[in-house]
Amino acid sequence: MLGAALRCGLELVLGVGLGEEWGVFIAEAMIPGLMSKLKKGYFVKGKFVTEGSELDLELKRELKGTDDKSRTDLKRESTELQKLGEDLLTLRAELLTRLELPEKLLEAIAEYKRITNFEGRRRLMQFIGKRMRKLEESTLDAIRVAIVEQHTPSAQETLTLHASEQWRDRLIADDDAVGQWVNTFPTTDIQQLRALIRQARKDAKPEKPGLAPRHGRAYRDIFQMVRESLKHGPDVPDPLGDADSFPDNPGADA
């Protein structure tokens, strides 16, 4: 039947009649090629599953009740570990020390940070990845926690940022705040601070009436100066609190 159908089709194309033996010949010539393109497999819930495919392997694992990971799972874990290794290289020293990682892994991390050669770093990254695959899951979890901790500001840091913003705005708006600040931080470069305040006030004036105030570089520099003092200095009273809560230093405004 297949030979007859093929012969009829070829007769239409060529416009000539062919004998029945031609149909048999054509069918015999084409069947091996057609058969080679057919994929072995089976149907599961109306879906064809090719033998050797990822789905086929997964179904066989489920049938056997094994927990072997698929190639997709292994690739996903490898990618995740590679990203974790890259993040590990950025950890602060105290967080890295707290993890108590194997000595060879720590040495590789230190060497990676030291060198700048592209090929050398690439090889070290591969070595770090191999070492990380040998770590216990609990250690990997500890690394993930440390990375999250590094990117999450502490409560104290958040308070410092808010206080820095409040002090900056007060220093620019109120001359009395300058004296209060210097009383608390007598080592402040008062001339630099006053120069920045004058420039910030000048920058804040809108070019045209009705426009919003502008904030230039001086505005940002005051914030940085205040923030550094708050981070490394003594406990500072609330910038919005009562003036009597500030220390007395009569010579600070001189």
PyRosetta script that sets phi, psi and omega in degrees:
from pyrosetta import init, pose_from_sequence

init()
pose = pose_from_sequence("MLGAALRCGLELVLGVGLGEEWGVFIAEAMIPGLMSKLKKGYFVKGKFVTEGSELDLELKRELKGTDDKSRTDLKRESTELQKLGEDLLTLRAELLTRLELPEKLLEAIAEYKRITNFEGRRRLMQFIGKRMRKLEESTLDAIRVAIVEQHTPSAQETLTLHASEQWRDRLIADDDAVGQWVNTFPTTDIQQLRALIRQARKDAKPEKPGLAPRHGRAYRDIFQMVRESLKHGPDVPDPLGDADSFPDNPGADA")
pose.set_psi(1, -43.1)
pose.set_omega(1, 179.6)
pose.set_phi(2, -63.6)
pose.set_psi(2, -39.1)
pose.set_omega(2, 179.9)
pose.set_phi(3, -64.8)
pose.set_psi(3, -40.9)
pose.set_omega(3, 179.9)
pose.set_phi(4, -64.5)
pose.set_psi(4, -42.4)
pose.set_omega(4, -179.6)
pose.set_phi(5, -64.0)
pose.set_psi(5, -43.1)
pose.set_omega(5, 179.4)
pose.set_phi(6, -65.5)
pose.set_psi(6, -38.1)
pose.set_omega(6, -179.6)
pose.set_phi(7, -65.5)
pose.set_psi(7, -41.9)
pose.set_omega(7, -179.9)
pose.set_phi(8, -64.0)
pose.set_psi(8, -39.7)
pose.set_omega(8, 179.3)
pose.set_phi(9, -65.0)
pose.set_psi(9, -41.6)
pose.set_omega(9, -179.6)
pose.set_phi(10, -68.6)
pose.set_psi(10, -36.1)
pose.set_omega(10, 177.5)
pose.set_phi(11, -61.8)
pose.set_psi(11, -39.1)
pose.set_omega(11, 178.8)
pose.set_phi(12, -65.4)
pose.set_psi(12, -38.5)
pose.set_omega(12, -179.5)
pose.set_phi(13, -69.6)
pose.set_psi(13, -44.6)
pose.set_omega(13, -175.3)
pose.set_phi(14, -83.5)
pose.set_psi(14, -23.8)
pose.set_omega(14, -178.4)
pose.set_phi(15, 76.9)
pose.set_psi(15, 20.0)
pose.set_omega(15, 179.2)
pose.set_phi(16, -132.2)
pose.set_psi(16, 157.8)
pose.set_omega(16, 178.1)
pose.set_phi(17, -87.0)
pose.set_psi(17, 139.9)
pose.set_omega(17, 179.5)
pose.set_phi(18, -119.6)
pose.set_psi(18, 148.1)
pose.set_omega(18, 179.0)
pose.set_phi(19, -71.5)
pose.set_psi(19, 164.8)
pose.set_omega(19, -178.3)
pose.set_phi(20, -63.2)
pose.set_psi(20, -31.4)
pose.set_omega(20, -179.6)
pose.set_phi(21, -64.2)
pose.set_psi(21, -26.0)
pose.set_omega(21, 178.0)
pose.set_phi(22, -66.9)
pose.set_psi(22, -38.5)
pose.set_omega(22, 179.1)
pose.set_phi(23, -63.0)
pose.set_psi(23, -42.2)
pose.set_omega(23, 177.5)
pose.set_phi(24, -62.7)
pose.set_psi(24, -41.7)
pose.set_omega(24, -179.4)
pose.set_phi(25, -63.3)
pose.set_psi(25, -44.0)
pose.set_omega(25, -178.8)
pose.set_phi(26, -64.2)
pose.set_psi(26, -44.4)
pose.set_omega(26, -179.1)
pose.set_phi(27, -61.6)
pose.set_psi(27, -45.6)
pose.set_omega(27, -179.2)
pose.set_phi(28, -63.6)
pose.set_psi(28, -31.7)
pose.set_omega(28, -178.7)
pose.set_phi(29, -76.2)
pose.set_psi(29, -31.9)
pose.set_omega(29, -173.3)
pose.set_phi(30, -93.6)
pose.set_psi(30, -26.7)
pose.set_omega(30, -175.3)
pose.set_phi(31, -58.7)
pose.set_psi(31, -45.0)
pose.set_omega(31, 179.2)
pose.set_phi(32, -57.2)
pose.set_psi(32, -40.8)
pose.set_omega(32, 179.6)
pose.set_phi(33, -65.9)
pose.set_psi(33, -39.7)
pose.set_omega(33, 178.6)
pose.set_phi(34, -67.1)
pose.set_psi(34, -40.1)
pose.set_omega(34, -178.6)
pose.set_phi(35, -66.2)
pose.set_psi(35, -33.4)
pose.set_omega(35, -178.0)
pose.set_phi(36, -68.8)
pose.set_psi(36, -22.6)
pose.set_omega(36, -178.9)
pose.set_phi(37, -87.1)
pose.set_psi(37, -15.6)
pose.set_omega(37, 179.2)
pose.set_phi(38, -73.9)
pose.set_psi(38, 136.4)
pose.set_omega(38, -179.0)
pose.set_phi(39, -100.0)
pose.set_psi(39, 138.1)
pose.set_omega(39, 177.6)
pose.set_phi(40, -77.2)
pose.set_psi(40, 140.3)
pose.set_omega(40, 179.6)
pose.set_phi(41, 177.1)
pose.set_psi(41, -159.6)
pose.set_omega(41, -176.7)
pose.set_phi(42, -156.9)
pose.set_psi(42, 167.8)
pose.set_omega(42, -179.4)
pose.set_phi(43, -104.4)
pose.set_psi(43, 135.8)
pose.set_omega(43, 174.7)
pose.set_phi(44, -129.4)
pose.set_psi(44, 114.7)
pose.set_omega(44, -178.6)
pose.set_phi(45, 53.0)
pose.set_psi(45, 43.5)
pose.set_omega(45, 176.7)
pose.set_phi(46, 79.8)
pose.set_psi(46, 2.8)
pose.set_omega(46, -179.6)
pose.set_phi(47, -112.1)
pose.set_psi(47, 131.7)
pose.set_omega(47, -179.4)
pose.set_phi(48, -79.3)
pose.set_psi(48, 128.6)
pose.set_omega(48, -179.8)
pose.set_phi(49, -112.9)
pose.set_psi(49, 117.0)
pose.set_omega(49, -180.0)
pose.set_phi(50, -77.7)
pose.set_psi(50, 136.1)
pose.set_omega(50, 178.4)
pose.set_phi(51, -63.1)
pose.set_psi(51, 134.2)
pose.set_omega(51, 179.4)
pose.set_phi(52, 89.6)
pose.set_psi(52, -7.3)
pose.set_omega(52, 179.6)
pose.set_phi(53, -75.7)
pose.set_psi(53, 168.3)
pose.set_omega(53, 179.9)
pose.set_phi(54, -60.3)
pose.set_psi(54, -40.2)
pose.set_omega(54, 179.1)
pose.set_phi(55, -66.0)
pose.set_psi(55, -39.4)
pose.set_omega(55, 178.1)
pose.set_phi(56, -61.3)
pose.set_psi(56, -45.4)
pose.set_omega(56, -179.9)
pose.set_phi(57, -65.4)
pose.set_psi(57, -38.5)
pose.set_omega(57, 179.9)
pose.set_phi(58, -65.8)
pose.set_psi(58, -42.3)
pose.set_omega(58, 179.2)
pose.set_phi(59, -64.9)
pose.set_psi(59, -38.4)
pose.set_omega(59, 179.1)
pose.set_phi(60, -67.6)
pose.set_psi(60, -35.9)
pose.set_omega(60, 177.1)
pose.set_phi(61, -65.4)
pose.set_psi(61, -41.0)
pose.set_omega(61, 177.9)
pose.set_phi(62, -64.0)
pose.set_psi(62, -38.5)
pose.set_omega(62, -179.2)
pose.set_phi(63, -66.1)
pose.set_psi(63, -37.6)
pose.set_omega(63, -179.6)
pose.set_phi(64, -81.9)
pose.set_psi(64, -14.9)
pose.set_omega(64, -178.8)
pose.set_phi(65, 74.7)
pose.set_psi(65, 26.6)
pose.set_omega(65, -179.7)
pose.set_phi(66, -93.3)
pose.set_psi(66, 160.3)
pose.set_omega(66, 179.8)
pose.set_phi(67, -108.3)
pose.set_psi(67, 17.8)
pose.set_omega(67, 180.0)
pose.set_phi(68, -60.6)
pose.set_psi(68, 137.9)
pose.set_omega(68, -178.3)
pose.set_phi(69, -81.0)
pose.set_psi(69, 142.5)
pose.set_omega(69, 178.7)
pose.set_phi(70, -76.7)
pose.set_psi(70, 168.4)
pose.set_omega(70, 177.7)
pose.set_phi(71, -62.9)
pose.set_psi(71, -33.9)
pose.set_omega(71, 177.6)
pose.set_phi(72, -66.0)
pose.set_psi(72, -42.2)
pose.set_omega(72, 178.4)
pose.set_phi(73, -63.2)
pose.set_psi(73, -43.9)
pose.set_omega(73, -179.3)
pose.set_phi(74, -64.2)
pose.set_psi(74, -40.2)
pose.set_omega(74, 179.1)
pose.set_phi(75, -66.5)
pose.set_psi(75, -40.8)
pose.set_omega(75, 179.5)
pose.set_phi(76, -64.0)
pose.set_psi(76, -42.2)
pose.set_omega(76, 178.5)
pose.set_phi(77, -66.2)
pose.set_psi(77, -38.7)
pose.set_omega(77, 179.1)
pose.set_phi(78, -63.3)
pose.set_psi(78, -42.1)
pose.set_omega(78, 178.6)
pose.set_phi(79, -64.8)
pose.set_psi(79, -41.3)
pose.set_omega(79, -179.5)
pose.set_phi(80, -65.7)
pose.set_psi(80, -40.2)
pose.set_omega(80, 178.6)
pose.set_phi(81, -67.5)
pose.set_psi(81, -36.5)
pose.set_omega(81, 177.5)
pose.set_phi(82, -62.8)
pose.set_psi(82, -44.1)
pose.set_omega(82, 178.4)
pose.set_phi(83, -65.9)
pose.set_psi(83, -38.2)
pose.set_omega(83, 178.7)
pose.set_phi(84, -64.5)
pose.set_psi(84, -38.2)
pose.set_omega(84, 177.7)
pose.set_phi(85, -65.1)
pose.set_psi(85, -39.3)
pose.set_omega(85, 177.5)
pose.set_phi(86, -64.7)
pose.set_psi(86, -40.5)
pose.set_omega(86, 178.3)
pose.set_phi(87, -68.6)
pose.set_psi(87, -33.9)
pose.set_omega(87, 179.9)
pose.set_phi(88, -60.0)
pose.set_psi(88, -33.6)
pose.set_omega(88, -178.9)
pose.set_phi(89, -66.5)
pose.set_psi(89, -19.0)
pose.set_omega(89, -176.6)
pose.set_phi(90, -97.6)
pose.set_psi(90, -1.9)
pose.set_omega(90, -177.0)
pose.set_phi(91, -64.6)
pose.set_psi(91, 143.8)
pose.set_omega(91, 174.4)
pose.set_phi(92, -65.7)
pose.set_psi(92, 156.0)
pose.set_omega(92, -174.2)
pose.set_phi(93, -57.6)
pose.set_psi(93, -43.0)
pose.set_omega(93, -176.2)
pose.set_phi(94, -68.6)
pose.set_psi(94, -33.7)
pose.set_omega(94, 177.2)
pose.set_phi(95, -71.3)
pose.set_psi(95, -38.3)
pose.set_omega(95, 179.4)
pose.set_phi(96, -65.9)
pose.set_psi(96, -40.9)
pose.set_omega(96, 179.5)
pose.set_phi(97, -64.7)
pose.set_psi(97, -38.3)
pose.set_omega(97, -177.8)
pose.set_phi(98, -63.9)
pose.set_psi(98, -25.0)
pose.set_omega(98, -176.9)
pose.set_phi(99, -73.7)
pose.set_psi(99, -22.8)
pose.set_omega(99, -179.6)
pose.set_phi(100, 54.4)
pose.set_psi(100, 54.8)
pose.set_omega(100, 179.9)
pose.set_phi(101, -76.8)
pose.set_psi(101, 160.7)
pose.set_omega(101, 177.0)
pose.set_phi(102, -56.0)
pose.set_psi(102, 147.1)
pose.set_omega(102, -173.8)
pose.set_phi(103, -59.8)
pose.set_psi(103, -42.0)
pose.set_omega(103, -178.4)
pose.set_phi(104, -65.4)
pose.set_psi(104, -34.4)
pose.set_omega(104, 178.0)
pose.set_phi(105, -68.7)
pose.set_psi(105, -41.5)
pose.set_omega(105, 177.6)
pose.set_phi(106, -64.2)
pose.set_psi(106, -39.3)
pose.set_omega(106, 178.7)
pose.set_phi(107, -64.5)
pose.set_psi(107, -39.8)
pose.set_omega(107, 179.0)
pose.set_phi(108, -65.9)
pose.set_psi(108, -39.3)
pose.set_omega(108, 178.5)
pose.set_phi(109, -64.0)
pose.set_psi(109, -44.0)
pose.set_omega(109, 179.7)
pose.set_phi(110, -64.2)
pose.set_psi(110, -40.6)
pose.set_omega(110, 179.5)
pose.set_phi(111, -67.2)
pose.set_psi(111, -38.1)
pose.set_omega(111, 178.3)
pose.set_phi(112, -61.2)
pose.set_psi(112, -41.0)
pose.set_omega(112, 179.7)
pose.set_phi(113, -70.2)
pose.set_psi(113, -26.4)
pose.set_omega(113, -175.6)
pose.set_phi(114, -79.5)
pose.set_psi(114, -42.1)
pose.set_omega(114, -173.3)
pose.set_phi(115, -88.1)
pose.set_psi(115, 161.5)
pose.set_omega(115, 178.3)
pose.set_phi(116, -122.5)
pose.set_psi(116, -7.3)
pose.set_omega(116, -178.8)
pose.set_phi(117, -65.2)
pose.set_psi(117, 129.3)
pose.set_omega(117, -175.4)
pose.set_phi(118, -61.5)
pose.set_psi(118, -48.7)
pose.set_omega(118, -177.3)
pose.set_phi(119, -65.4)
pose.set_psi(119, -39.8)
pose.set_omega(119, 178.8)
pose.set_phi(120, -63.3)
pose.set_psi(120, -41.4)
pose.set_omega(120, 178.4)
pose.set_phi(121, -66.7)
pose.set_psi(121, -38.1)
pose.set_omega(121, 179.9)
pose.set_phi(122, -62.0)
pose.set_psi(122, -44.2)
pose.set_omega(122, 180.0)
pose.set_phi(123, -65.3)
pose.set_psi(123, -40.6)
pose.set_omega(123, 179.2)
pose.set_phi(124, -65.7)
pose.set_psi(124, -37.0)
pose.set_omega(124, 178.4)
pose.set_phi(125, -63.4)
pose.set_psi(125, -38.6)
pose.set_omega(125, 176.8)
pose.set_phi(126, -64.4)
pose.set_psi(126, -41.7)
pose.set_omega(126, 179.6)
pose.set_phi(127, -64.4)
pose.set_psi(127, -43.1)
pose.set_omega(127, 178.9)
pose.set_phi(128, -61.8)
pose.set_psi(128, -40.7)
pose.set_omega(128, 178.1)
pose.set_phi(129, -61.6)
pose.set_psi(129, -41.8)
pose.set_omega(129, 178.7)
pose.set_phi(130, -64.6)
pose.set_psi(130, -41.0)
pose.set_omega(130, 179.2)
pose.set_phi(131, -65.9)
pose.set_psi(131, -37.0)
pose.set_omega(131, -179.1)
pose.set_phi(132, -68.5)
pose.set_psi(132, -31.0)
pose.set_omega(132, 178.4)
pose.set_phi(133, -67.2)
pose.set_psi(133, -16.3)
pose.set_omega(133, 179.7)
pose.set_phi(134, -93.6)
pose.set_psi(134, -6.1)
pose.set_omega(134, -177.9)
pose.set_phi(135, -74.9)
pose.set_psi(135, 151.8)
pose.set_omega(135, 175.1)
pose.set_phi(136, -68.4)
pose.set_psi(136, 153.1)
pose.set_omega(136, -179.3)
pose.set_phi(137, -61.6)
pose.set_psi(137, -33.3)
pose.set_omega(137, 178.6)
pose.set_phi(138, -64.0)
pose.set_psi(138, -36.8)
pose.set_omega(138, 178.1)
pose.set_phi(139, -69.4)
pose.set_psi(139, -39.8)
pose.set_omega(139, 177.3)
pose.set_phi(140, -62.5)
pose.set_psi(140, -39.3)
pose.set_omega(140, 177.9)
pose.set_phi(141, -64.1)
pose.set_psi(141, -39.2)
pose.set_omega(141, 178.9)
pose.set_phi(142, -64.1)
pose.set_psi(142, -36.6)
pose.set_omega(142, 177.4)
pose.set_phi(143, -64.7)
pose.set_psi(143, -43.3)
pose.set_omega(143, 179.4)
pose.set_phi(144, -61.6)
pose.set_psi(144, -41.4)
pose.set_omega(144, 179.3)
pose.set_phi(145, -64.2)
pose.set_psi(145, -41.9)
pose.set_omega(145, -179.6)
pose.set_phi(146, -64.0)
pose.set_psi(146, -38.6)
pose.set_omega(146, 179.7)
pose.set_phi(147, -66.1)
pose.set_psi(147, -42.9)
pose.set_omega(147, 177.6)
pose.set_phi(148, -62.8)
pose.set_psi(148, -41.5)
pose.set_omega(148, -179.9)
pose.set_phi(149, -61.6)
pose.set_psi(149, -40.2)
pose.set_omega(149, -178.9)
pose.set_phi(150, -64.0)
pose.set_psi(150, -34.5)
pose.set_omega(150, -176.7)
pose.set_phi(151, -93.5)
pose.set_psi(151, 1.3)
pose.set_omega(151, 177.8)
pose.set_phi(152, -111.0)
pose.set_psi(152, 114.4)
pose.set_omega(152, -178.9)
pose.set_phi(153, -64.6)
pose.set_psi(153, 143.0)
pose.set_omega(153, 178.9)
pose.set_phi(154, -73.2)
pose.set_psi(154, 167.7)
pose.set_omega(154, 179.4)
pose.set_phi(155, -61.2)
pose.set_psi(155, -38.7)
pose.set_omega(155, 179.9)
pose.set_phi(156, -65.6)
pose.set_psi(156, -41.0)
pose.set_omega(156, 178.7)
pose.set_phi(157, -62.9)
pose.set_psi(157, -40.0)
pose.set_omega(157, 179.4)
pose.set_phi(158, -64.4)
pose.set_psi(158, -42.4)
pose.set_omega(158, 177.7)
pose.set_phi(159, -63.3)
pose.set_psi(159, -39.3)
pose.set_omega(159, 179.6)
pose.set_phi(160, -63.5)
pose.set_psi(160, -41.4)
pose.set_omega(160, 179.3)
pose.set_phi(161, -63.1)
pose.set_psi(161, -44.9)
pose.set_omega(161, -179.7)
pose.set_phi(162, -64.7)
pose.set_psi(162, -43.1)
pose.set_omega(162, 179.6)
pose.set_phi(163, -64.5)
pose.set_psi(163, -37.2)
pose.set_omega(163, 178.9)
pose.set_phi(164, -63.2)
pose.set_psi(164, -41.8)
pose.set_omega(164, 178.8)
pose.set_phi(165, -64.5)
pose.set_psi(165, -41.7)
pose.set_omega(165, -179.0)
pose.set_phi(166, -67.6)
pose.set_psi(166, -41.7)
pose.set_omega(166, 178.6)
pose.set_phi(167, -65.6)
pose.set_psi(167, -42.1)
pose.set_omega(167, 178.9)
pose.set_phi(168, -57.7)
pose.set_psi(168, -47.8)
pose.set_omega(168, -178.0)
pose.set_phi(169, -65.1)
pose.set_psi(169, -38.0)
pose.set_omega(169, 179.0)
pose.set_phi(170, -68.3)
pose.set_psi(170, -42.7)
pose.set_omega(170, -178.4)
pose.set_phi(171, -61.5)
pose.set_psi(171, -37.3)
pose.set_omega(171, 180.0)
pose.set_phi(172, -74.4)
pose.set_psi(172, -33.9)
pose.set_omega(172, -173.1)
pose.set_phi(173, -90.8)
pose.set_psi(173, -25.2)
pose.set_omega(173, -169.4)
pose.set_phi(174, -134.2)
pose.set_psi(174, 121.4)
pose.set_omega(174, 178.8)
pose.set_phi(175, -66.0)
pose.set_psi(175, -32.1)
pose.set_omega(175, 179.5)
pose.set_phi(176, -63.6)
pose.set_psi(176, -30.1)
pose.set_omega(176, -179.4)
pose.set_phi(177, -65.8)
pose.set_psi(177, -28.6)
pose.set_omega(177, 179.1)
pose.set_phi(178, -64.8)
pose.set_psi(178, -45.1)
pose.set_omega(178, 178.4)
pose.set_phi(179, -63.4)
pose.set_psi(179, -40.1)
pose.set_omega(179, 178.8)
pose.set_phi(180, -63.8)
pose.set_psi(180, -40.4)
pose.set_omega(180, 179.4)
pose.set_phi(181, -64.6)
pose.set_psi(181, -46.6)
pose.set_omega(181, -177.1)
pose.set_phi(182, -68.3)
pose.set_psi(182, -31.8)
pose.set_omega(182, 175.2)
pose.set_phi(183, -61.2)
pose.set_psi(183, -37.0)
pose.set_omega(183, -179.5)
pose.set_phi(184, -80.1)
pose.set_psi(184, -35.2)
pose.set_omega(184, -179.3)
pose.set_phi(185, -123.6)
pose.set_psi(185, 78.5)
pose.set_omega(185, -175.9)
pose.set_phi(186, -64.8)
pose.set_psi(186, -17.1)
pose.set_omega(186, 179.0)
pose.set_phi(187, -84.2)
pose.set_psi(187, -0.3)
pose.set_omega(187, 179.5)
pose.set_phi(188, -61.2)
pose.set_psi(188, 139.1)
pose.set_omega(188, 174.4)
pose.set_phi(189, -74.4)
pose.set_psi(189, 93.6)
pose.set_omega(189, -172.5)
pose.set_phi(190, -64.2)
pose.set_psi(190, -35.3)
pose.set_omega(190, -179.8)
pose.set_phi(191, -66.2)
pose.set_psi(191, -43.1)
pose.set_omega(191, 178.3)
pose.set_phi(192, -64.5)
pose.set_psi(192, -42.2)
pose.set_omega(192, -179.3)
pose.set_phi(193, -62.2)
pose.set_psi(193, -46.2)
pose.set_omega(193, -179.0)
pose.set_phi(194, -65.5)
pose.set_psi(194, -36.2)
pose.set_omega(194, 178.8)
pose.set_phi(195, -65.4)
pose.set_psi(195, -40.6)
pose.set_omega(195, 178.1)
pose.set_phi(196, -65.8)
pose.set_psi(196, -39.5)
pose.set_omega(196, 179.6)
pose.set_phi(197, -64.0)
pose.set_psi(197, -43.8)
pose.set_omega(197, 178.9)
pose.set_phi(198, -60.7)
pose.set_psi(198, -42.3)
pose.set_omega(198, -179.5)
pose.set_phi(199, -68.3)
pose.set_psi(199, -39.2)
pose.set_omega(199, 179.6)
pose.set_phi(200, -64.0)
pose.set_psi(200, -39.3)
pose.set_omega(200, 177.9)
pose.set_phi(201, -66.2)
pose.set_psi(201, -39.0)
pose.set_omega(201, 179.1)
pose.set_phi(202, -65.7)
pose.set_psi(202, -42.6)
pose.set_omega(202, -179.3)
pose.set_phi(203, -66.3)
pose.set_psi(203, -29.5)
pose.set_omega(203, -174.2)
pose.set_phi(204, -73.6)
pose.set_psi(204, -17.6)
pose.set_omega(204, -179.2)
pose.set_phi(205, -70.1)
pose.set_psi(205, 123.3)
pose.set_omega(205, -178.8)
pose.set_phi(206, -67.2)
pose.set_psi(206, 147.0)
pose.set_omega(206, 179.7)
pose.set_phi(207, -64.6)
pose.set_psi(207, -34.4)
pose.set_omega(207, -179.9)
pose.set_phi(208, -131.7)
pose.set_psi(208, 148.7)
pose.set_omega(208, 177.7)
pose.set_phi(209, -57.7)
pose.set_psi(209, 137.8)
pose.set_omega(209, 178.1)
pose.set_phi(210, 95.5)
pose.set_psi(210, -15.8)
pose.set_omega(210, 179.1)
pose.set_phi(211, -81.1)
pose.set_psi(211, 154.1)
pose.set_omega(211, 179.8)
pose.set_phi(212, -71.2)
pose.set_psi(212, 149.3)
pose.set_omega(212, 177.8)
pose.set_phi(213, -60.7)
pose.set_psi(213, 147.3)
pose.set_omega(213, 178.1)
pose.set_phi(214, -100.1)
pose.set_psi(214, 154.0)
pose.set_omega(214, 176.8)
pose.set_phi(215, -123.4)
pose.set_psi(215, 116.1)
pose.set_omega(215, -179.0)
pose.set_phi(216, -98.6)
pose.set_psi(216, -160.4)
pose.set_omega(216, -175.7)
pose.set_phi(217, -66.3)
pose.set_psi(217, -37.0)
pose.set_omega(217, -179.2)
pose.set_phi(218, -59.9)
pose.set_psi(218, -37.5)
pose.set_omega(218, 178.5)
pose.set_phi(219, -59.2)
pose.set_psi(219, -43.0)
pose.set_omega(219, 179.8)
pose.set_phi(220, -73.4)
pose.set_psi(220, -36.8)
pose.set_omega(220, -179.1)
pose.set_phi(221, -66.6)
pose.set_psi(221, -36.4)
pose.set_omega(221, 176.4)
pose.set_phi(222, -62.5)
pose.set_psi(222, -42.6)
pose.set_omega(222, 178.7)
pose.set_phi(223, -59.6)
pose.set_psi(223, -45.6)
pose.set_omega(223, -179.3)
pose.set_phi(224, -64.2)
pose.set_psi(224, -41.5)
pose.set_omega(224, 179.4)
pose.set_phi(225, -62.2)
pose.set_psi(225, -45.3)
pose.set_omega(225, -179.8)
pose.set_phi(226, -65.8)
pose.set_psi(226, -43.8)
pose.set_omega(226, -177.3)
pose.set_phi(227, -61.7)
pose.set_psi(227, -44.2)
pose.set_omega(227, 179.4)
pose.set_phi(228, -63.7)
pose.set_psi(228, -39.0)
pose.set_omega(228, 178.6)
pose.set_phi(229, -66.0)
pose.set_psi(229, -41.6)
pose.set_omega(229, 179.6)
pose.set_phi(230, -67.1)
pose.set_psi(230, -34.5)
pose.set_omega(230, -178.8)
pose.set_phi(231, -69.1)
pose.set_psi(231, -38.9)
pose.set_omega(231, -171.9)
pose.set_phi(232, -112.4)
pose.set_psi(232, -0.8)
pose.set_omega(232, -177.1)
pose.set_phi(233, -99.9)
pose.set_psi(233, -169.8)
pose.set_omega(233, 179.2)
pose.set_phi(234, -74.0)
pose.set_psi(234, 173.0)
pose.set_omega(234, 175.4)
pose.set_phi(235, -62.7)
pose.set_psi(235, 131.1)
pose.set_omega(235, -175.9)
pose.set_phi(236, -109.3)
pose.set_psi(236, 137.4)
pose.set_omega(236, 177.0)
pose.set_phi(237, -60.8)
pose.set_psi(237, 159.0)
pose.set_omega(237, 178.0)
pose.set_phi(238, -55.9)
pose.set_psi(238, 126.1)
pose.set_omega(238, -178.6)
pose.set_phi(239, -62.3)
pose.set_psi(239, -18.5)
pose.set_omega(239, 179.1)
pose.set_phi(240, -101.9)
pose.set_psi(240, 6.8)
pose.set_omega(240, -177.0)
pose.set_phi(241, -82.3)
pose.set_psi(241, -173.0)
pose.set_omega(241, -178.5)
pose.set_phi(242, -70.9)
pose.set_psi(242, 143.9)
pose.set_omega(242, -178.7)
pose.set_phi(243, -63.6)
pose.set_psi(243, -26.5)
pose.set_omega(243, -178.6)
pose.set_phi(244, -68.1)
pose.set_psi(244, -15.0)
pose.set_omega(244, -178.5)
pose.set_phi(245, -80.6)
pose.set_psi(245, -7.0)
pose.set_omega(245, -178.9)
pose.set_phi(246, -89.1)
pose.set_psi(246, 149.0)
pose.set_omega(246, -179.9)
pose.set_phi(247, -66.6)
pose.set_psi(247, 153.5)
pose.set_omega(247, -178.1)
pose.set_phi(248, -94.2)
pose.set_psi(248, 123.5)
pose.set_omega(248, 178.9)
pose.set_phi(249, -145.5)
pose.set_psi(249, 84.0)
pose.set_omega(249, -172.0)
pose.set_phi(250, -59.0)
pose.set_psi(250, -30.7)
pose.set_omega(250, -175.6)
pose.set_phi(251, -84.0)
pose.set_psi(251, 0.3)
pose.set_omega(251, -174.6)
pose.set_phi(252, -70.2)
pose.set_psi(252, -31.4)
pose.set_omega(252, -176.8)
pose.set_phi(253, -90.2)
pose.set_psi(253, 4.3)
pose.set_omega(253, -176.7)
pose.set_phi(254, -68.1)
pose.dump_pdb("model.pdb")
